[in-house]
Amino acid sequence: ERLTWAFRTATNRLPEPDELRVLASGLSKRLSSFHQQPDSAQKLLQFGDHKTQGTLDPGELAAYTVSANVILNLDEVIMH
């Protein structure tokens, strides 16, 4: 649901099933990677104007941050 919402917000359309499958696969890999390497997640989350709240899972937040970056860098989003 989060990936669909982010994609729809950025592109103004629902993702095709294949697009959603690719996004979900990437998110799953990033979740696994950031949970196995929590220092990596912490390093990523140090950037930006807003600091994270202690109640959020850093691995999950980092994985969704990168997934949002992927969506925002789609040609469809940049050229629109």
N, CA, C and O atoms as CSV, one atom per row, in Angstrom:
chain,resi,resn,atom,element,x,y,z
A,1,GLU,N,N,0.817,-1.186,0.000
A,1,GLU,CA,C,0.000,0.000,0.000
A,1,GLU,C,C,0.865,1.256,0.000
A,1,GLU,O,O,0.547,2.228,-0.686
A,2,ARG,N,N,1.947,1.243,0.759
A,2,ARG,CA,C,2.826,2.416,0.816
A,2,ARG,C,C,3.481,2.676,-0.538
A,2,ARG,O,O,3.552,3.818,-0.992
A,3,LEU,N,N,3.957,1.608,-1.180
A,3,LEU,CA,C,4.588,1.775,-2.485
A,3,LEU,C,C,3.587,2.276,-3.524
A,3,LEU,O,O,3.909,3.143,-4.337
A,4,THR,N,N,2.391,1.735,-3.495
A,4,THR,CA,C,1.355,2.178,-4.427
A,4,THR,C,C,1.030,3.648,-4.190
A,4,THR,O,O,0.905,4.420,-5.141
A,5,TRP,N,N,0.894,4.035,-2.924
A,5,TRP,CA,C,0.603,5.431,-2.605
A,5,TRP,C,C,1.728,6.352,-3.098
A,5,TRP,O,O,1.463,7.384,-3.714
A,6,ALA,N,N,2.968,5.979,-2.827
A,6,ALA,CA,C,4.103,6.805,-3.236
A,6,ALA,C,C,4.186,6.917,-4.752
A,6,ALA,O,O,4.423,8.000,-5.288
A,7,PHE,N,N,3.991,5.800,-5.440
A,7,PHE,CA,C,4.042,5.805,-6.897
A,7,PHE,C,C,2.930,6.678,-7.461
A,7,PHE,O,O,3.166,7.496,-8.351
A,8,ARG,N,N,1.724,6.505,-6.944
A,8,ARG,CA,C,0.579,7.279,-7.423
A,8,ARG,C,C,0.758,8.773,-7.145
A,8,ARG,O,O,0.407,9.608,-7.979
A,9,THR,N,N,1.293,9.103,-5.993
A,9,THR,CA,C,1.524,10.501,-5.641
A,9,THR,C,C,2.549,11.135,-6.582
A,9,THR,O,O,2.399,12.292,-6.973
A,10,ALA,N,N,3.581,10.389,-6.943
A,10,ALA,CA,C,4.641,10.926,-7.796
A,10,ALA,C,C,4.273,10.958,-9.269
A,10,ALA,O,O,4.689,11.862,-9.994
A,11,THR,N,N,3.498,9.980,-9.718
A,11,THR,CA,C,3.230,9.861,-11.163
A,11,THR,C,C,1.805,10.227,-11.554
A,11,THR,O,O,1.517,10.417,-12.735
A,12,ASN,N,N,0.929,10.326,-10.594
A,12,ASN,CA,C,-0.490,10.605,-10.831
A,12,ASN,C,C,-1.196,9.447,-11.537
A,12,ASN,O,O,-2.178,9.646,-12.251
A,13,ARG,N,N,-0.680,8.243,-11.326
A,13,ARG,CA,C,-1.336,7.036,-11.844
A,13,ARG,C,C,-0.954,5.858,-10.955
A,13,ARG,O,O,0.039,5.903,-10.229
A,14,LEU,N,N,-1.760,4.810,-11.028
A,14,LEU,CA,C,-1.440,3.590,-10.277
A,14,LEU,C,C,-0.326,2.839,-10.994
A,14,LEU,O,O,-0.245,2.875,-12.222
A,15,PRO,N,N,0.528,2.165,-10.245
A,15,PRO,CA,C,1.576,1.374,-10.896
A,15,PRO,C,C,0.984,0.147,-11.586
A,15,PRO,O,O,0.016,-0.451,-11.116
A,16,GLU,N,N,1.590,-0.205,-12.705
A,16,GLU,CA,C,1.247,-1.461,-13.368
A,16,GLU,C,C,1.718,-2.603,-12.471
A,16,GLU,O,O,2.636,-2.419,-11.671
A,17,PRO,N,N,1.106,-3.769,-12.595
A,17,PRO,CA,C,1.525,-4.897,-11.744
A,17,PRO,C,C,3.031,-5.190,-11.809
A,17,PRO,O,O,3.650,-5.471,-10.783
A,18,ASP,N,N,3.616,-5.126,-13.001
A,18,ASP,CA,C,5.059,-5.374,-13.123
A,18,ASP,C,C,5.874,-4.291,-12.416
A,18,ASP,O,O,6.892,-4.591,-11.792
A,19,GLU,N,N,5.438,-3.053,-12.509
A,19,GLU,CA,C,6.136,-1.959,-11.836
A,19,GLU,C,C,6.092,-2.144,-10.324
A,19,GLU,O,O,7.096,-1.968,-9.634
A,20,LEU,N,N,4.924,-2.497,-9.826
A,20,LEU,CA,C,4.772,-2.706,-8.394
A,20,LEU,C,C,5.597,-3.904,-7.928
A,20,LEU,O,O,6.165,-3.884,-6.837
A,21,ARG,N,N,5.660,-4.928,-8.742
A,21,ARG,CA,C,6.452,-6.118,-8.407
A,21,ARG,C,C,7.942,-5.750,-8.291
A,21,ARG,O,O,8.624,-6.213,-7.375
A,22,VAL,N,N,8.442,-4.926,-9.211
A,22,VAL,CA,C,9.846,-4.499,-9.175
A,22,VAL,C,C,10.105,-3.636,-7.943
A,22,VAL,O,O,11.112,-3.817,-7.258
A,23,LEU,N,N,9.205,-2.705,-7.660
A,23,LEU,CA,C,9.364,-1.854,-6.480
A,23,LEU,C,C,9.334,-2.677,-5.196
A,23,LEU,O,O,10.140,-2.452,-4.293
A,24,ALA,N,N,8.415,-3.622,-5.114
A,24,ALA,CA,C,8.300,-4.452,-3.916
A,24,ALA,C,C,9.531,-5.342,-3.738
A,24,ALA,O,O,9.994,-5.546,-2.616
A,25,SER,N,N,10.052,-5.863,-4.830
A,25,SER,CA,C,11.256,-6.692,-4.762
A,25,SER,C,C,12.443,-5.866,-4.270
A,25,SER,O,O,13.214,-6.317,-3.423
A,26,GLY,N,N,12.580,-4.659,-4.806
A,26,GLY,CA,C,13.665,-3.780,-4.365
A,26,GLY,C,C,13.531,-3.417,-2.904
A,26,GLY,O,O,14.519,-3.414,-2.170
A,27,LEU,N,N,12.315,-3.109,-2.472
A,27,LEU,CA,C,12.078,-2.775,-1.062
A,27,LEU,C,C,12.446,-3.955,-0.174
A,27,LEU,O,O,13.093,-3.776,0.858
A,28,SER,N,N,12.045,-5.144,-0.562
A,28,SER,CA,C,12.347,-6.339,0.227
A,28,SER,C,C,13.854,-6.528,0.382
A,28,SER,O,O,14.336,-6.838,1.472
A,29,LYS,N,N,14.594,-6.343,-0.705
A,29,LYS,CA,C,16.057,-6.477,-0.646
A,29,LYS,C,C,16.665,-5.409,0.250
A,29,LYS,O,O,17.578,-5.688,1.026
A,30,ARG,N,N,16.158,-4.185,0.142
A,30,ARG,CA,C,16.687,-3.103,0.973
A,30,ARG,C,C,16.358,-3.321,2.444
A,30,ARG,O,O,17.198,-3.067,3.307
A,31,LEU,N,N,15.148,-3.788,2.743
A,31,LEU,CA,C,14.785,-4.087,4.134
A,31,LEU,C,C,15.753,-5.116,4.722
A,31,LEU,O,O,16.262,-4.945,5.830
A,32,SER,N,N,15.991,-6.159,3.978
A,32,SER,CA,C,16.902,-7.209,4.444
A,32,SER,C,C,18.308,-6.649,4.654
A,32,SER,O,O,18.943,-6.913,5.675
A,33,SER,N,N,18.778,-5.890,3.701
A,33,SER,CA,C,20.125,-5.327,3.779
A,33,SER,C,C,20.277,-4.372,4.955
A,33,SER,O,O,21.251,-4.463,5.703
A,34,PHE,N,N,19.328,-3.460,5.125
A,34,PHE,CA,C,19.426,-2.495,6.216
A,34,PHE,C,C,19.230,-3.141,7.584
A,34,PHE,O,O,19.784,-2.664,8.575
A,35,HIS,N,N,18.457,-4.210,7.653
A,35,HIS,CA,C,18.312,-4.906,8.935
A,35,HIS,C,C,19.573,-5.705,9.271
A,35,HIS,O,O,19.906,-5.873,10.444
A,36,GLN,N,N,20.269,-6.194,8.251
A,36,GLN,CA,C,21.518,-6.917,8.489
A,36,GLN,C,C,22.678,-5.969,8.778
A,36,GLN,O,O,23.653,-6.345,9.428
A,37,GLN,N,N,22.560,-4.724,8.282
A,37,GLN,CA,C,23.615,-3.735,8.472
A,37,GLN,C,C,23.012,-2.447,9.053
A,37,GLN,O,O,22.902,-1.444,8.349
A,38,PRO,N,N,22.627,-2.473,10.315
A,38,PRO,CA,C,21.956,-1.313,10.908
A,38,PRO,C,C,22.790,-0.037,10.881
A,38,PRO,O,O,22.234,1.061,10.869
A,39,ASP,N,N,24.111,-0.167,10.871
A,39,ASP,CA,C,24.949,1.041,10.791
A,39,ASP,C,C,24.748,1.763,9.472
A,39,ASP,O,O,24.804,2.991,9.414
A,40,SER,N,N,24.514,1.005,8.422
A,40,SER,CA,C,24.241,1.593,7.106
A,40,SER,C,C,22.956,2.412,7.142
A,40,SER,O,O,22.897,3.515,6.598
A,41,ALA,N,N,21.946,1.874,7.778
A,41,ALA,CA,C,20.670,2.588,7.895
A,41,ALA,C,C,20.868,3.882,8.679
A,41,ALA,O,O,20.354,4.931,8.292
A,42,GLN,N,N,21.608,3.807,9.775
A,42,GLN,CA,C,21.851,4.987,10.594
A,42,GLN,C,C,22.603,6.067,9.821
A,42,GLN,O,O,22.298,7.252,9.948
A,43,LYS,N,N,23.583,5.656,9.023
A,43,LYS,CA,C,24.339,6.625,8.225
A,43,LYS,C,C,23.429,7.336,7.236
A,43,LYS,O,O,23.504,8.555,7.079
A,44,LEU,N,N,22.580,6.582,6.576
A,44,LEU,CA,C,21.658,7.174,5.604
A,44,LEU,C,C,20.713,8.151,6.288
A,44,LEU,O,O,20.441,9.226,5.754
A,45,LEU,N,N,20.219,7.793,7.445
A,45,LEU,CA,C,19.212,8.603,8.126
A,45,LEU,C,C,19.783,9.854,8.786
A,45,LEU,O,O,19.029,10.673,9.312
A,46,GLN,N,N,21.092,10.010,8.767
A,46,GLN,CA,C,21.695,11.225,9.311
A,46,GLN,C,C,21.536,12.414,8.369
A,46,GLN,O,O,21.664,13.562,8.795
A,47,PHE,N,N,21.258,12.151,7.095
A,47,PHE,CA,C,21.128,13.218,6.113
A,47,PHE,C,C,19.734,13.825,6.161
A,47,PHE,O,O,18.771,13.163,6.550
A,48,GLY,N,N,19.634,15.071,5.770
A,48,GLY,CA,C,18.335,15.718,5.676
A,48,GLY,C,C,18.101,16.716,6.790
A,48,GLY,O,O,18.839,16.769,7.774
A,49,ASP,N,N,17.059,17.501,6.612
A,49,ASP,CA,C,16.726,18.553,7.566
A,49,ASP,C,C,16.011,18.029,8.801
A,49,ASP,O,O,16.100,18.634,9.870
A,50,HIS,N,N,15.305,16.915,8.668
A,50,HIS,CA,C,14.506,16.392,9.778
A,50,HIS,C,C,15.177,15.168,10.379
A,50,HIS,O,O,15.551,14.242,9.659
A,51,LYS,N,N,15.324,15.163,11.661
A,51,LYS,CA,C,15.893,14.008,12.354
A,51,LYS,C,C,14.800,12.970,12.604
A,51,LYS,O,O,13.624,13.310,12.738
A,52,THR,N,N,15.198,11.720,12.663
A,52,THR,CA,C,14.222,10.650,12.847
A,52,THR,C,C,13.770,10.579,14.296
A,52,THR,O,O,14.474,10.993,15.217
A,53,GLN,N,N,12.572,10.041,14.462
A,53,GLN,CA,C,12.044,9.824,15.799
A,53,GLN,C,C,12.506,8.448,16.273
A,53,GLN,O,O,12.622,7.518,15.475
A,54,GLY,N,N,12.762,8.326,17.540
A,54,GLY,CA,C,13.251,7.071,18.092
A,54,GLY,C,C,12.270,5.917,17.992
A,54,GLY,O,O,12.662,4.766,18.181
A,55,THR,N,N,11.011,6.191,17.702
A,55,THR,CA,C,10.000,5.134,17.651
A,55,THR,C,C,9.974,4.411,16.312
A,55,THR,O,O,9.329,3.370,16.187
A,56,LEU,N,N,10.669,4.949,15.301
A,56,LEU,CA,C,10.651,4.347,13.969
A,56,LEU,C,C,11.785,3.336,13.825
A,56,LEU,O,O,12.883,3.548,14.341
A,57,ASP,N,N,11.517,2.246,13.127
A,57,ASP,CA,C,12.535,1.236,12.853
A,57,ASP,C,C,13.506,1.811,11.815
A,57,ASP,O,O,13.104,2.067,10.680
A,58,PRO,N,N,14.775,2.019,12.183
A,58,PRO,CA,C,15.727,2.637,11.257
A,58,PRO,C,C,15.897,1.853,9.949
A,58,PRO,O,O,16.017,2.455,8.882
A,59,GLY,N,N,15.908,0.525,10.021
A,59,GLY,CA,C,16.052,-0.282,8.814
A,59,GLY,C,C,14.889,-0.092,7.858
A,59,GLY,O,O,15.073,0.032,6.647
A,60,GLU,N,N,13.691,-0.069,8.420
A,60,GLU,CA,C,12.499,0.119,7.600
A,60,GLU,C,C,12.464,1.537,7.016
A,60,GLU,O,O,12.159,1.721,5.838
A,61,LEU,N,N,12.773,2.519,7.838
A,61,LEU,CA,C,12.769,3.897,7.370
A,61,LEU,C,C,13.800,4.104,6.267
A,61,LEU,O,O,13.515,4.767,5.269
A,62,ALA,N,N,14.979,3.551,6.434
A,62,ALA,CA,C,16.028,3.673,5.413
A,62,ALA,C,C,15.604,2.984,4.114
A,62,ALA,O,O,15.818,3.524,3.029
A,63,ALA,N,N,15.014,1.810,4.216
A,63,ALA,CA,C,14.580,1.083,3.018
A,63,ALA,C,C,13.500,1.852,2.266
A,63,ALA,O,O,13.534,1.923,1.038
A,64,TYR,N,N,12.551,2.425,2.983
A,64,TYR,CA,C,11.518,3.218,2.327
A,64,TYR,C,C,12.069,4.530,1.784
A,64,TYR,O,O,11.580,5.034,0.773
A,65,THR,N,N,13.079,5.088,2.441
A,65,THR,CA,C,13.709,6.302,1.940
A,65,THR,C,C,14.340,6.054,0.579
A,65,THR,O,O,14.166,6.851,-0.343
A,66,VAL,N,N,15.067,4.960,0.449
A,66,VAL,CA,C,15.698,4.624,-0.825
A,66,VAL,C,C,14.632,4.294,-1.868
A,66,VAL,O,O,14.775,4.669,-3.032
A,67,SER,N,N,13.573,3.602,-1.471
A,67,SER,CA,C,12.494,3.285,-2.408
A,67,SER,C,C,11.817,4.551,-2.913
A,67,SER,O,O,11.479,4.645,-4.093
A,68,ALA,N,N,11.617,5.520,-2.035
A,68,ALA,CA,C,11.036,6.798,-2.457
A,68,ALA,C,C,11.973,7.498,-3.437
A,68,ALA,O,O,11.523,8.105,-4.409
A,69,ASN,N,N,13.265,7.411,-3.180
A,69,ASN,CA,C,14.244,7.997,-4.082
A,69,ASN,C,C,14.163,7.357,-5.465
A,69,ASN,O,O,14.243,8.052,-6.478
A,70,VAL,N,N,14.007,6.045,-5.509
A,70,VAL,CA,C,13.869,5.335,-6.784
A,70,VAL,C,C,12.650,5.869,-7.535
A,70,VAL,O,O,12.742,6.173,-8.724
A,71,ILE,N,N,11.533,5.984,-6.864
A,71,ILE,CA,C,10.301,6.462,-7.501
A,71,ILE,C,C,10.476,7.895,-7.997
A,71,ILE,O,O,10.092,8.216,-9.122
A,72,LEU,N,N,11.050,8.750,-7.168
A,72,LEU,CA,C,11.209,10.155,-7.550
A,72,LEU,C,C,12.213,10.361,-8.680
A,72,LEU,O,O,12.233,11.418,-9.311
A,73,ASN,N,N,13.041,9.359,-8.933
A,73,ASN,CA,C,14.013,9.454,-10.019
A,73,ASN,C,C,13.569,8.745,-11.295
A,73,ASN,O,O,14.354,8.618,-12.234
A,74,LEU,N,N,12.334,8.287,-11.339
A,74,LEU,CA,C,11.813,7.702,-12.573
A,74,LEU,C,C,11.743,8.780,-13.651
A,74,LEU,O,O,11.391,9.923,-13.361
A,75,ASP,N,N,12.075,8.423,-14.894
A,75,ASP,CA,C,11.991,9.383,-15.998
A,75,ASP,C,C,10.610,10.029,-16.058
A,75,ASP,O,O,10.484,11.228,-16.309
A,76,GLU,N,N,9.597,9.238,-15.829
A,76,GLU,CA,C,8.214,9.708,-15.864
A,76,GLU,C,C,7.972,10.830,-14.868
A,76,GLU,O,O,7.194,11.744,-15.142
A,77,VAL,N,N,8.615,10.773,-13.743
A,77,VAL,CA,C,8.450,11.795,-12.711
A,77,VAL,C,C,9.285,13.030,-13.048
A,77,VAL,O,O,8.806,14.158,-12.929
A,78,ILE,N,N,10.529,12.816,-13.465
A,78,ILE,CA,C,11.426,13.924,-13.747
A,78,ILE,C,C,10.949,14.726,-14.962
A,78,ILE,O,O,11.035,15.954,-14.959
A,79,MET,N,N,10.458,14.062,-15.975
A,79,MET,CA,C,10.071,14.732,-17.222
A,79,MET,C,C,8.669,15.300,-17.190
A,79,MET,O,O,8.267,15.999,-18.121
A,80,HIS,N,N,7.920,15.021,-16.148
A,80,HIS,CA,C,6.515,15.459,-16.094
A,80,HIS,C,C,6.410,16.868,-15.691
A,80,HIS,O,O,5.305,17.401,-15.593
